[in-house]
Amino acid sequence: MRLRQAALALALPGLSACGWWGDTVPLGPAHPELTAVAAKGDALAISDALEALIADGKDSRADREGALAAISSHPENSAQYAFARAAITGRVVQVKGPFAAAGLVRDVEYWAEVSRKLSPNFREGAATRMLGTLCVMAPSSLLEHCNSEKGIEMLEALQRQHPETPENNLRLGEAYLSQGDPDTAVTYLCFALTKKAALRHVDQTLLDHLMSDAGNPKCPAAQPR
């Protein structure tokens, strides 16, 4: 359960690794810097500003909910907007819990799919990574159109398209491990390990957890398939 919880945490916003189930976030007011960005109406800039606060451990629940309210009131037909909407919605789900916010989990699914359809290569397939991992990790009762099989297919295709991207190998290894196939997972996790320094800190933390769950295998000089 710990692996599934951590991975679903990462799937929703595409970033945080651990402590997601019932994540505790301060109730304090929204930060002025995020409010200033939100006032300009750029959805992607709002999402990136929120992620910066979260990375520094400075965000509040008001930041997350305020960011979602800000972009929800000005929808756009663009991959950037759809990705930001999915990412910020995932951050709100973190503080509410997936079953208390089941409709929002479906919103993450919807907006991630919109983003990848409008621009599959936006941020090197970030929406596909998000959606594929969500499809694999989330309980099927919370999703509308995808499941673990479809999720793995998405992640496999993305890894084939960008085999040198460590995040793609990390997500695919994570997916296989969650489905009880550690032998296949290790191939991708070991490759991600060779490029660990290029991963964000939260992804490095997730990789450490996944390697532990895989039994801390001894990695060969792995190359992506």
mmCIF file of the C-alpha atoms, coordinates in Angstrom:
data_MODEL
# 
_entry.id   MODEL 
# 
loop_
_atom_site.group_PDB 
_atom_site.id 
_atom_site.type_symbol 
_atom_site.label_atom_id 
_atom_site.label_alt_id 
_atom_site.label_comp_id 
_atom_site.label_asym_id 
_atom_site.label_entity_id 
_atom_site.label_seq_id 
_atom_site.pdbx_PDB_ins_code 
_atom_site.Cartn_x 
_atom_site.Cartn_y 
_atom_site.Cartn_z 
_atom_site.occupancy 
_atom_site.B_iso_or_equiv 
_atom_site.pdbx_formal_charge 
_atom_site.auth_seq_id 
_atom_site.auth_comp_id 
_atom_site.auth_asym_id 
_atom_site.auth_atom_id 
_atom_site.pdbx_PDB_model_num 
ATOM 1   C CA . MET A 1 1   ? 0.000   0.000  0.000   1.00 0.00 ? 1   MET A CA 1 
ATOM 2   C CA . ARG A 1 2   ? 2.847   2.408  0.746   1.00 0.00 ? 2   ARG A CA 1 
ATOM 3   C CA . LEU A 1 3   ? 4.163   2.084  -2.808  1.00 0.00 ? 3   LEU A CA 1 
ATOM 4   C CA . ARG A 1 4   ? 0.742   2.661  -4.349  1.00 0.00 ? 4   ARG A CA 1 
ATOM 5   C CA . GLN A 1 5   ? 0.071   5.664  -2.121  1.00 0.00 ? 5   GLN A CA 1 
ATOM 6   C CA . ALA A 1 6   ? 3.432   7.257  -2.852  1.00 0.00 ? 6   ALA A CA 1 
ATOM 7   C CA . ALA A 1 7   ? 3.134   6.620  -6.573  1.00 0.00 ? 7   ALA A CA 1 
ATOM 8   C CA . LEU A 1 8   ? -0.400  7.946  -6.834  1.00 0.00 ? 8   LEU A CA 1 
ATOM 9   C CA . ALA A 1 9   ? 0.788   11.018 -4.994  1.00 0.00 ? 9   ALA A CA 1 
ATOM 10  C CA . LEU A 1 10  ? 3.357   11.535 -7.665  1.00 0.00 ? 10  LEU A CA 1 
ATOM 11  C CA . ALA A 1 11  ? 0.942   10.759 -10.467 1.00 0.00 ? 11  ALA A CA 1 
ATOM 12  C CA . LEU A 1 12  ? -1.601  13.404 -9.639  1.00 0.00 ? 12  LEU A CA 1 
ATOM 13  C CA . PRO A 1 13  ? 0.503   16.533 -9.647  1.00 0.00 ? 13  PRO A CA 1 
ATOM 14  C CA . GLY A 1 14  ? 3.428   14.851 -11.338 1.00 0.00 ? 14  GLY A CA 1 
ATOM 15  C CA . LEU A 1 15  ? 5.749   15.891 -8.544  1.00 0.00 ? 15  LEU A CA 1 
ATOM 16  C CA . SER A 1 16  ? 5.475   14.966 -4.881  1.00 0.00 ? 16  SER A CA 1 
ATOM 17  C CA . ALA A 1 17  ? 6.666   11.562 -3.803  1.00 0.00 ? 17  ALA A CA 1 
ATOM 18  C CA . CYS A 1 18  ? 5.632   10.669 -0.287  1.00 0.00 ? 18  CYS A CA 1 
ATOM 19  C CA . GLY A 1 19  ? 3.193   11.464 2.474   1.00 0.00 ? 19  GLY A CA 1 
ATOM 20  C CA . TRP A 1 20  ? 0.308   11.956 0.090   1.00 0.00 ? 20  TRP A CA 1 
ATOM 21  C CA . TRP A 1 21  ? -2.534  10.009 1.657   1.00 0.00 ? 21  TRP A CA 1 
ATOM 22  C CA . GLY A 1 22  ? -4.039  12.602 3.947   1.00 0.00 ? 22  GLY A CA 1 
ATOM 23  C CA . ASP A 1 23  ? -1.271  15.089 3.187   1.00 0.00 ? 23  ASP A CA 1 
ATOM 24  C CA . THR A 1 24  ? -1.184  17.831 5.793   1.00 0.00 ? 24  THR A CA 1 
ATOM 25  C CA . VAL A 1 25  ? -0.801  21.343 4.429   1.00 0.00 ? 25  VAL A CA 1 
ATOM 26  C CA . PRO A 1 26  ? -1.082  24.491 6.549   1.00 0.00 ? 26  PRO A CA 1 
ATOM 27  C CA . LEU A 1 27  ? -4.379  26.335 6.391   1.00 0.00 ? 27  LEU A CA 1 
ATOM 28  C CA . GLY A 1 28  ? -2.711  29.759 6.322   1.00 0.00 ? 28  GLY A CA 1 
ATOM 29  C CA . PRO A 1 29  ? -3.385  32.495 3.771   1.00 0.00 ? 29  PRO A CA 1 
ATOM 30  C CA . ALA A 1 30  ? -2.216  32.391 0.182   1.00 0.00 ? 30  ALA A CA 1 
ATOM 31  C CA . HIS A 1 31  ? 1.298   33.664 -0.397  1.00 0.00 ? 31  HIS A CA 1 
ATOM 32  C CA . PRO A 1 32  ? 1.527   37.128 -1.994  1.00 0.00 ? 32  PRO A CA 1 
ATOM 33  C CA . GLU A 1 33  ? 3.896   35.942 -4.712  1.00 0.00 ? 33  GLU A CA 1 
ATOM 34  C CA . LEU A 1 34  ? 1.395   33.329 -5.874  1.00 0.00 ? 34  LEU A CA 1 
ATOM 35  C CA . THR A 1 35  ? -1.470  35.800 -5.656  1.00 0.00 ? 35  THR A CA 1 
ATOM 36  C CA . ALA A 1 36  ? 0.489   38.218 -7.841  1.00 0.00 ? 36  ALA A CA 1 
ATOM 37  C CA . VAL A 1 37  ? 1.124   35.540 -10.469 1.00 0.00 ? 37  VAL A CA 1 
ATOM 38  C CA . ALA A 1 38  ? -2.523  34.448 -10.351 1.00 0.00 ? 38  ALA A CA 1 
ATOM 39  C CA . ALA A 1 39  ? -3.658  37.996 -11.015 1.00 0.00 ? 39  ALA A CA 1 
ATOM 40  C CA . LYS A 1 40  ? -1.912  37.866 -14.406 1.00 0.00 ? 40  LYS A CA 1 
ATOM 41  C CA . GLY A 1 41  ? -4.021  34.878 -15.476 1.00 0.00 ? 41  GLY A CA 1 
ATOM 42  C CA . ASP A 1 42  ? -1.277  32.674 -16.949 1.00 0.00 ? 42  ASP A CA 1 
ATOM 43  C CA . ALA A 1 43  ? -2.324  29.156 -15.937 1.00 0.00 ? 43  ALA A CA 1 
ATOM 44  C CA . LEU A 1 44  ? 1.059   27.533 -16.510 1.00 0.00 ? 44  LEU A CA 1 
ATOM 45  C CA . ALA A 1 45  ? 2.849   30.306 -14.610 1.00 0.00 ? 45  ALA A CA 1 
ATOM 46  C CA . ILE A 1 46  ? 0.407   29.813 -11.731 1.00 0.00 ? 46  ILE A CA 1 
ATOM 47  C CA . SER A 1 47  ? 1.083   26.072 -11.697 1.00 0.00 ? 47  SER A CA 1 
ATOM 48  C CA . ASP A 1 48  ? 4.848   26.589 -11.790 1.00 0.00 ? 48  ASP A CA 1 
ATOM 49  C CA . ALA A 1 49  ? 4.669   29.182 -9.002  1.00 0.00 ? 49  ALA A CA 1 
ATOM 50  C CA . LEU A 1 50  ? 2.633   26.802 -6.856  1.00 0.00 ? 50  LEU A CA 1 
ATOM 51  C CA . GLU A 1 51  ? 5.121   24.003 -7.489  1.00 0.00 ? 51  GLU A CA 1 
ATOM 52  C CA . ALA A 1 52  ? 7.960   26.278 -6.422  1.00 0.00 ? 52  ALA A CA 1 
ATOM 53  C CA . LEU A 1 53  ? 6.205   26.961 -3.116  1.00 0.00 ? 53  LEU A CA 1 
ATOM 54  C CA . ILE A 1 54  ? 5.556   23.255 -2.606  1.00 0.00 ? 54  ILE A CA 1 
ATOM 55  C CA . ALA A 1 55  ? 9.174   22.355 -3.381  1.00 0.00 ? 55  ALA A CA 1 
ATOM 56  C CA . ASP A 1 56  ? 10.271  24.806 -0.690  1.00 0.00 ? 56  ASP A CA 1 
ATOM 57  C CA . GLY A 1 57  ? 7.686   23.514 1.781   1.00 0.00 ? 57  GLY A CA 1 
ATOM 58  C CA . LYS A 1 58  ? 6.048   26.940 1.971   1.00 0.00 ? 58  LYS A CA 1 
ATOM 59  C CA . ASP A 1 59  ? 2.641   26.355 0.409   1.00 0.00 ? 59  ASP A CA 1 
ATOM 60  C CA . SER A 1 60  ? -0.687  26.501 2.192   1.00 0.00 ? 60  SER A CA 1 
ATOM 61  C CA . ARG A 1 61  ? -4.025  24.909 1.435   1.00 0.00 ? 61  ARG A CA 1 
ATOM 62  C CA . ALA A 1 62  ? -5.212  28.362 0.389   1.00 0.00 ? 62  ALA A CA 1 
ATOM 63  C CA . ASP A 1 63  ? -2.423  28.481 -2.203  1.00 0.00 ? 63  ASP A CA 1 
ATOM 64  C CA . ARG A 1 64  ? -3.569  25.230 -3.792  1.00 0.00 ? 64  ARG A CA 1 
ATOM 65  C CA . GLU A 1 65  ? -7.284  25.969 -3.717  1.00 0.00 ? 65  GLU A CA 1 
ATOM 66  C CA . GLY A 1 66  ? -6.755  29.579 -4.769  1.00 0.00 ? 66  GLY A CA 1 
ATOM 67  C CA . ALA A 1 67  ? -4.617  28.528 -7.720  1.00 0.00 ? 67  ALA A CA 1 
ATOM 68  C CA . LEU A 1 68  ? -7.302  26.106 -8.891  1.00 0.00 ? 68  LEU A CA 1 
ATOM 69  C CA . ALA A 1 69  ? -10.012 28.741 -8.530  1.00 0.00 ? 69  ALA A CA 1 
ATOM 70  C CA . ALA A 1 70  ? -7.915  31.239 -10.474 1.00 0.00 ? 70  ALA A CA 1 
ATOM 71  C CA . ILE A 1 71  ? -7.367  29.043 -13.508 1.00 0.00 ? 71  ILE A CA 1 
ATOM 72  C CA . SER A 1 72  ? -10.815 27.429 -13.423 1.00 0.00 ? 72  SER A CA 1 
ATOM 73  C CA . SER A 1 73  ? -12.439 30.807 -13.941 1.00 0.00 ? 73  SER A CA 1 
ATOM 74  C CA . HIS A 1 74  ? -10.539 31.440 -17.193 1.00 0.00 ? 74  HIS A CA 1 
ATOM 75  C CA . PRO A 1 75  ? -10.414 28.180 -19.209 1.00 0.00 ? 75  PRO A CA 1 
ATOM 76  C CA . GLU A 1 76  ? -8.333  28.021 -22.375 1.00 0.00 ? 76  GLU A CA 1 
ATOM 77  C CA . ASN A 1 77  ? -8.045  25.551 -25.218 1.00 0.00 ? 77  ASN A CA 1 
ATOM 78  C CA . SER A 1 78  ? -4.312  24.894 -24.982 1.00 0.00 ? 78  SER A CA 1 
ATOM 79  C CA . ALA A 1 79  ? -2.009  22.101 -23.883 1.00 0.00 ? 79  ALA A CA 1 
ATOM 80  C CA . GLN A 1 80  ? -0.343  24.453 -21.414 1.00 0.00 ? 80  GLN A CA 1 
ATOM 81  C CA . TYR A 1 81  ? -3.623  25.337 -19.736 1.00 0.00 ? 81  TYR A CA 1 
ATOM 82  C CA . ALA A 1 82  ? -4.842  21.730 -19.633 1.00 0.00 ? 82  ALA A CA 1 
ATOM 83  C CA . PHE A 1 83  ? -1.584  20.509 -18.097 1.00 0.00 ? 83  PHE A CA 1 
ATOM 84  C CA . ALA A 1 84  ? -1.655  23.255 -15.479 1.00 0.00 ? 84  ALA A CA 1 
ATOM 85  C CA . ARG A 1 85  ? -5.289  22.463 -14.691 1.00 0.00 ? 85  ARG A CA 1 
ATOM 86  C CA . ALA A 1 86  ? -4.468  18.773 -14.208 1.00 0.00 ? 86  ALA A CA 1 
ATOM 87  C CA . ALA A 1 87  ? -1.396  19.501 -12.084 1.00 0.00 ? 87  ALA A CA 1 
ATOM 88  C CA . ILE A 1 88  ? -3.067  22.034 -9.796  1.00 0.00 ? 88  ILE A CA 1 
ATOM 89  C CA . THR A 1 89  ? -6.166  19.881 -9.421  1.00 0.00 ? 89  THR A CA 1 
ATOM 90  C CA . GLY A 1 90  ? -3.924  17.032 -8.332  1.00 0.00 ? 90  GLY A CA 1 
ATOM 91  C CA . ARG A 1 91  ? -2.415  19.262 -5.669  1.00 0.00 ? 91  ARG A CA 1 
ATOM 92  C CA . VAL A 1 92  ? -5.878  19.998 -4.299  1.00 0.00 ? 92  VAL A CA 1 
ATOM 93  C CA . VAL A 1 93  ? -6.695  16.286 -4.257  1.00 0.00 ? 93  VAL A CA 1 
ATOM 94  C CA . GLN A 1 94  ? -3.606  15.826 -2.113  1.00 0.00 ? 94  GLN A CA 1 
ATOM 95  C CA . VAL A 1 95  ? -5.026  17.893 0.709   1.00 0.00 ? 95  VAL A CA 1 
ATOM 96  C CA . LYS A 1 96  ? -8.580  16.568 0.421   1.00 0.00 ? 96  LYS A CA 1 
ATOM 97  C CA . GLY A 1 97  ? -7.817  12.895 -0.110  1.00 0.00 ? 97  GLY A CA 1 
ATOM 98  C CA . PRO A 1 98  ? -8.715  10.917 -3.250  1.00 0.00 ? 98  PRO A CA 1 
ATOM 99  C CA . PHE A 1 99  ? -11.994 9.446  -2.076  1.00 0.00 ? 99  PHE A CA 1 
ATOM 100 C CA . ALA A 1 100 ? -13.230 12.719 -0.612  1.00 0.00 ? 100 ALA A CA 1 
ATOM 101 C CA . ALA A 1 101 ? -12.368 14.374 -3.919  1.00 0.00 ? 101 ALA A CA 1 
ATOM 102 C CA . ALA A 1 102 ? -13.228 11.599 -6.363  1.00 0.00 ? 102 ALA A CA 1 
ATOM 103 C CA . GLY A 1 103 ? -14.626 14.059 -8.894  1.00 0.00 ? 103 GLY A CA 1 
ATOM 104 C CA . LEU A 1 104 ? -11.377 15.993 -8.858  1.00 0.00 ? 104 LEU A CA 1 
ATOM 105 C CA . VAL A 1 105 ? -9.392  12.818 -9.589  1.00 0.00 ? 105 VAL A CA 1 
ATOM 106 C CA . ARG A 1 106 ? -11.509 12.434 -12.717 1.00 0.00 ? 106 ARG A CA 1 
ATOM 107 C CA . ASP A 1 107 ? -10.763 16.065 -13.536 1.00 0.00 ? 107 ASP A CA 1 
ATOM 108 C CA . VAL A 1 108 ? -7.036  15.281 -13.405 1.00 0.00 ? 108 VAL A CA 1 
ATOM 109 C CA . GLU A 1 109 ? -7.654  12.395 -15.805 1.00 0.00 ? 109 GLU A CA 1 
ATOM 110 C CA . TYR A 1 110 ? -9.697  14.598 -18.134 1.00 0.00 ? 110 TYR A CA 1 
ATOM 111 C CA . TRP A 1 111 ? -7.336  17.570 -18.288 1.00 0.00 ? 111 TRP A CA 1 
ATOM 112 C CA . ALA A 1 112 ? -4.193  15.457 -18.619 1.00 0.00 ? 112 ALA A CA 1 
ATOM 113 C CA . GLU A 1 113 ? -5.811  13.693 -21.580 1.00 0.00 ? 113 GLU A CA 1 
ATOM 114 C CA . VAL A 1 114 ? -6.779  17.044 -23.131 1.00 0.00 ? 114 VAL A CA 1 
ATOM 115 C CA . SER A 1 115 ? -3.190  18.280 -22.797 1.00 0.00 ? 115 SER A CA 1 
ATOM 116 C CA . ARG A 1 116 ? -1.650  15.208 -24.395 1.00 0.00 ? 116 ARG A CA 1 
ATOM 117 C CA . LYS A 1 117 ? -4.117  15.298 -27.284 1.00 0.00 ? 117 LYS A CA 1 
ATOM 118 C CA . LEU A 1 118 ? -3.438  18.970 -27.983 1.00 0.00 ? 118 LEU A CA 1 
ATOM 119 C CA . SER A 1 119 ? 0.333   18.618 -27.741 1.00 0.00 ? 119 SER A CA 1 
ATOM 120 C CA . PRO A 1 120 ? 1.729   15.146 -26.974 1.00 0.00 ? 120 PRO A CA 1 
ATOM 121 C CA . ASN A 1 121 ? 5.300   16.458 -26.672 1.00 0.00 ? 121 ASN A CA 1 
ATOM 122 C CA . PHE A 1 122 ? 4.553   19.382 -24.359 1.00 0.00 ? 122 PHE A CA 1 
ATOM 123 C CA . ARG A 1 123 ? 7.328   19.337 -21.777 1.00 0.00 ? 123 ARG A CA 1 
ATOM 124 C CA . GLU A 1 124 ? 8.529   16.055 -23.259 1.00 0.00 ? 124 GLU A CA 1 
ATOM 125 C CA . GLY A 1 125 ? 5.287   14.232 -22.630 1.00 0.00 ? 125 GLY A CA 1 
ATOM 126 C CA . ALA A 1 126 ? 4.670   15.455 -19.083 1.00 0.00 ? 126 ALA A CA 1 
ATOM 127 C CA . ALA A 1 127 ? 0.909   14.994 -19.417 1.00 0.00 ? 127 ALA A CA 1 
ATOM 128 C CA . THR A 1 128 ? 1.355   11.428 -20.654 1.00 0.00 ? 128 THR A CA 1 
ATOM 129 C CA . ARG A 1 129 ? 3.604   10.635 -17.699 1.00 0.00 ? 129 ARG A CA 1 
ATOM 130 C CA . MET A 1 130 ? 1.011   12.070 -15.359 1.00 0.00 ? 130 MET A CA 1 
ATOM 131 C CA . LEU A 1 131 ? -1.930  10.323 -16.982 1.00 0.00 ? 131 LEU A CA 1 
ATOM 132 C CA . GLY A 1 132 ? -0.190  6.995  -17.501 1.00 0.00 ? 132 GLY A CA 1 
ATOM 133 C CA . THR A 1 133 ? 0.890   6.801  -13.876 1.00 0.00 ? 133 THR A CA 1 
ATOM 134 C CA . LEU A 1 134 ? -2.551  7.861  -12.693 1.00 0.00 ? 134 LEU A CA 1 
ATOM 135 C CA . CYS A 1 135 ? -4.169  5.122  -14.781 1.00 0.00 ? 135 CYS A CA 1 
ATOM 136 C CA . VAL A 1 136 ? -1.864  2.500  -13.291 1.00 0.00 ? 136 VAL A CA 1 
ATOM 137 C CA . MET A 1 137 ? -1.988  3.627  -9.686  1.00 0.00 ? 137 MET A CA 1 
ATOM 138 C CA . ALA A 1 138 ? -5.431  5.054  -9.021  1.00 0.00 ? 138 ALA A CA 1 
ATOM 139 C CA . PRO A 1 139 ? -8.330  2.802  -7.984  1.00 0.00 ? 139 PRO A CA 1 
ATOM 140 C CA . SER A 1 140 ? -10.405 2.104  -11.077 1.00 0.00 ? 140 SER A CA 1 
ATOM 141 C CA . SER A 1 141 ? -13.508 3.369  -9.295  1.00 0.00 ? 141 SER A CA 1 
ATOM 142 C CA . LEU A 1 142 ? -12.027 6.883  -9.369  1.00 0.00 ? 142 LEU A CA 1 
ATOM 143 C CA . LEU A 1 143 ? -11.349 6.912  -13.116 1.00 0.00 ? 143 LEU A CA 1 
ATOM 144 C CA . GLU A 1 144 ? -13.567 7.333  -16.153 1.00 0.00 ? 144 GLU A CA 1 
ATOM 145 C CA . HIS A 1 145 ? -11.689 6.010  -19.170 1.00 0.00 ? 145 HIS A CA 1 
ATOM 146 C CA . CYS A 1 146 ? -8.408  4.386  -18.249 1.00 0.00 ? 146 CYS A CA 1 
ATOM 147 C CA . ASN A 1 147 ? -6.966  1.475  -16.312 1.00 0.00 ? 147 ASN A CA 1 
ATOM 148 C CA . SER A 1 148 ? -3.598  -0.033 -15.464 1.00 0.00 ? 148 SER A CA 1 
ATOM 149 C CA . GLU A 1 149 ? -3.204  -1.750 -18.845 1.00 0.00 ? 149 GLU A CA 1 
ATOM 150 C CA . LYS A 1 150 ? -3.787  1.468  -20.757 1.00 0.00 ? 150 LYS A CA 1 
ATOM 151 C CA . GLY A 1 151 ? -1.524  3.329  -18.371 1.00 0.00 ? 151 GLY A CA 1 
ATOM 152 C CA . ILE A 1 152 ? 1.394   0.990  -18.958 1.00 0.00 ? 152 ILE A CA 1 
ATOM 153 C CA . GLU A 1 153 ? 0.837   1.217  -22.721 1.00 0.00 ? 153 GLU A CA 1 
ATOM 154 C CA . MET A 1 154 ? 1.090   5.014  -22.502 1.00 0.00 ? 154 MET A CA 1 
ATOM 155 C CA . LEU A 1 155 ? 4.250   4.891  -20.426 1.00 0.00 ? 155 LEU A CA 1 
ATOM 156 C CA . GLU A 1 156 ? 5.855   2.279  -22.691 1.00 0.00 ? 156 GLU A CA 1 
ATOM 157 C CA . ALA A 1 157 ? 5.153   4.383  -25.776 1.00 0.00 ? 157 ALA A CA 1 
ATOM 158 C CA . LEU A 1 158 ? 6.544   7.497  -24.120 1.00 0.00 ? 158 LEU A CA 1 
ATOM 159 C CA . GLN A 1 159 ? 9.678   5.653  -23.020 1.00 0.00 ? 159 GLN A CA 1 
ATOM 160 C CA . ARG A 1 160 ? 10.220  4.371  -26.567 1.00 0.00 ? 160 ARG A CA 1 
ATOM 161 C CA . GLN A 1 161 ? 9.817   7.899  -27.891 1.00 0.00 ? 161 GLN A CA 1 
ATOM 162 C CA . HIS A 1 162 ? 12.207  9.439  -25.346 1.00 0.00 ? 162 HIS A CA 1 
ATOM 163 C CA . PRO A 1 163 ? 14.297  6.518  -24.021 1.00 0.00 ? 163 PRO A CA 1 
ATOM 164 C CA . GLU A 1 164 ? 17.015  8.727  -22.555 1.00 0.00 ? 164 GLU A CA 1 
ATOM 165 C CA . THR A 1 165 ? 14.644  10.738 -20.358 1.00 0.00 ? 165 THR A CA 1 
ATOM 166 C CA . PRO A 1 166 ? 15.134  9.460  -16.803 1.00 0.00 ? 166 PRO A CA 1 
ATOM 167 C CA . GLU A 1 167 ? 11.617  10.431 -15.725 1.00 0.00 ? 167 GLU A CA 1 
ATOM 168 C CA . ASN A 1 168 ? 10.132  8.173  -18.406 1.00 0.00 ? 168 ASN A CA 1 
ATOM 169 C CA . ASN A 1 169 ? 12.143  5.201  -17.175 1.00 0.00 ? 169 ASN A CA 1 
ATOM 170 C CA . LEU A 1 170 ? 11.306  6.018  -13.570 1.00 0.00 ? 170 LEU A CA 1 
ATOM 171 C CA . ARG A 1 171 ? 7.561   6.110  -14.276 1.00 0.00 ? 171 ARG A CA 1 
ATOM 172 C CA . LEU A 1 172 ? 7.605   2.910  -16.307 1.00 0.00 ? 172 LEU A CA 1 
ATOM 173 C CA . GLY A 1 173 ? 9.644   1.064  -13.707 1.00 0.00 ? 173 GLY A CA 1 
ATOM 174 C CA . GLU A 1 174 ? 7.256   2.300  -11.040 1.00 0.00 ? 174 GLU A CA 1 
ATOM 175 C CA . ALA A 1 175 ? 4.286   1.027  -13.027 1.00 0.00 ? 175 ALA A CA 1 
ATOM 176 C CA . TYR A 1 176 ? 5.731   -2.443 -13.565 1.00 0.00 ? 176 TYR A CA 1 
ATOM 177 C CA . LEU A 1 177 ? 6.690   -2.725 -9.919  1.00 0.00 ? 177 LEU A CA 1 
ATOM 178 C CA . SER A 1 178 ? 3.177   -1.795 -8.819  1.00 0.00 ? 178 SER A CA 1 
ATOM 179 C CA . GLN A 1 179 ? 1.815   -4.554 -11.071 1.00 0.00 ? 179 GLN A CA 1 
ATOM 180 C CA . GLY A 1 180 ? 4.004   -7.220 -9.474  1.00 0.00 ? 180 GLY A CA 1 
ATOM 181 C CA . ASP A 1 181 ? 6.686   -7.407 -12.186 1.00 0.00 ? 181 ASP A CA 1 
ATOM 182 C CA . PRO A 1 182 ? 9.913   -6.379 -10.431 1.00 0.00 ? 182 PRO A CA 1 
ATOM 183 C CA . ASP A 1 183 ? 12.159  -8.093 -12.983 1.00 0.00 ? 183 ASP A CA 1 
ATOM 184 C CA . THR A 1 184 ? 10.935  -5.817 -15.765 1.00 0.00 ? 184 THR A CA 1 
ATOM 185 C CA . ALA A 1 185 ? 10.768  -2.819 -13.451 1.00 0.00 ? 185 ALA A CA 1 
ATOM 186 C CA . VAL A 1 186 ? 14.444  -3.121 -12.529 1.00 0.00 ? 186 VAL A CA 1 
ATOM 187 C CA . THR A 1 187 ? 15.542  -2.533 -16.130 1.00 0.00 ? 187 THR A CA 1 
ATOM 188 C CA . TYR A 1 188 ? 13.972  0.914  -16.118 1.00 0.00 ? 188 TYR A CA 1 
ATOM 189 C CA . LEU A 1 189 ? 14.710  1.781  -12.511 1.00 0.00 ? 189 LEU A CA 1 
ATOM 190 C CA . CYS A 1 190 ? 18.377  0.942  -12.987 1.00 0.00 ? 190 CYS A CA 1 
ATOM 191 C CA . PHE A 1 191 ? 18.568  3.197  -16.012 1.00 0.00 ? 191 PHE A CA 1 
ATOM 192 C CA . ALA A 1 192 ? 16.917  5.995  -14.028 1.00 0.00 ? 192 ALA A CA 1 
ATOM 193 C CA . LEU A 1 193 ? 19.535  5.373  -11.358 1.00 0.00 ? 193 LEU A CA 1 
ATOM 194 C CA . THR A 1 194 ? 22.320  6.050  -13.846 1.00 0.00 ? 194 THR A CA 1 
ATOM 195 C CA . LYS A 1 195 ? 20.827  9.518  -14.349 1.00 0.00 ? 195 LYS A CA 1 
ATOM 196 C CA . LYS A 1 196 ? 19.672  10.106 -10.801 1.00 0.00 ? 196 LYS A CA 1 
ATOM 197 C CA . ALA A 1 197 ? 21.500  13.427 -10.563 1.00 0.00 ? 197 ALA A CA 1 
ATOM 198 C CA . ALA A 1 198 ? 19.339  14.786 -13.402 1.00 0.00 ? 198 ALA A CA 1 
ATOM 199 C CA . LEU A 1 199 ? 16.112  14.005 -11.524 1.00 0.00 ? 199 LEU A CA 1 
ATOM 200 C CA . ARG A 1 200 ? 14.385  16.474 -9.248  1.00 0.00 ? 200 ARG A CA 1 
ATOM 201 C CA . HIS A 1 201 ? 14.800  15.869 -5.545  1.00 0.00 ? 201 HIS A CA 1 
ATOM 202 C CA . VAL A 1 202 ? 11.296  14.429 -5.143  1.00 0.00 ? 202 VAL A CA 1 
ATOM 203 C CA . ASP A 1 203 ? 11.908  12.018 -8.025  1.00 0.00 ? 203 ASP A CA 1 
ATOM 204 C CA . GLN A 1 204 ? 15.208  10.973 -6.500  1.00 0.00 ? 204 GLN A CA 1 
ATOM 205 C CA . THR A 1 205 ? 13.358  10.214 -3.269  1.00 0.00 ? 205 THR A CA 1 
ATOM 206 C CA . LEU A 1 206 ? 10.761  8.176  -5.136  1.00 0.00 ? 206 LEU A CA 1 
ATOM 207 C CA . LEU A 1 207 ? 13.500  6.265  -6.973  1.00 0.00 ? 207 LEU A CA 1 
ATOM 208 C CA . ASP A 1 208 ? 15.088  5.362  -3.644  1.00 0.00 ? 208 ASP A CA 1 
ATOM 209 C CA . HIS A 1 209 ? 11.747  4.030  -2.374  1.00 0.00 ? 209 HIS A CA 1 
ATOM 210 C CA . LEU A 1 210 ? 11.155  2.039  -5.540  1.00 0.00 ? 210 LEU A CA 1 
ATOM 211 C CA . MET A 1 211 ? 14.613  0.495  -5.486  1.00 0.00 ? 211 MET A CA 1 
ATOM 212 C CA . SER A 1 212 ? 14.012  -0.535 -1.887  1.00 0.00 ? 212 SER A CA 1 
ATOM 213 C CA . ASP A 1 213 ? 10.654  -2.076 -2.784  1.00 0.00 ? 213 ASP A CA 1 
ATOM 214 C CA . ALA A 1 214 ? 12.374  -3.942 -5.642  1.00 0.00 ? 214 ALA A CA 1 
ATOM 215 C CA . GLY A 1 215 ? 14.802  -5.488 -3.141  1.00 0.00 ? 215 GLY A CA 1 
ATOM 216 C CA . ASN A 1 216 ? 17.722  -3.108 -3.777  1.00 0.00 ? 216 ASN A CA 1 
ATOM 217 C CA . PRO A 1 217 ? 18.919  -5.023 -6.845  1.00 0.00 ? 217 PRO A CA 1 
ATOM 218 C CA . LYS A 1 218 ? 22.478  -4.731 -8.098  1.00 0.00 ? 218 LYS A CA 1 
ATOM 219 C CA . CYS A 1 219 ? 22.203  -2.764 -11.289 1.00 0.00 ? 219 CYS A CA 1 
ATOM 220 C CA . PRO A 1 220 ? 24.160  -3.621 -14.439 1.00 0.00 ? 220 PRO A CA 1 
ATOM 221 C CA . ALA A 1 221 ? 25.172  -0.919 -16.889 1.00 0.00 ? 221 ALA A CA 1 
ATOM 222 C CA . ALA A 1 222 ? 21.519  -0.606 -17.882 1.00 0.00 ? 222 ALA A CA 1 
ATOM 223 C CA . GLN A 1 223 ? 20.347  0.913  -21.112 1.00 0.00 ? 223 GLN A CA 1 
ATOM 224 C CA . PRO A 1 224 ? 16.706  1.774  -21.909 1.00 0.00 ? 224 PRO A CA 1 
ATOM 225 C CA . ARG A 1 225 ? 14.941  -0.664 -24.187 1.00 0.00 ? 225 ARG A CA 1 
# 
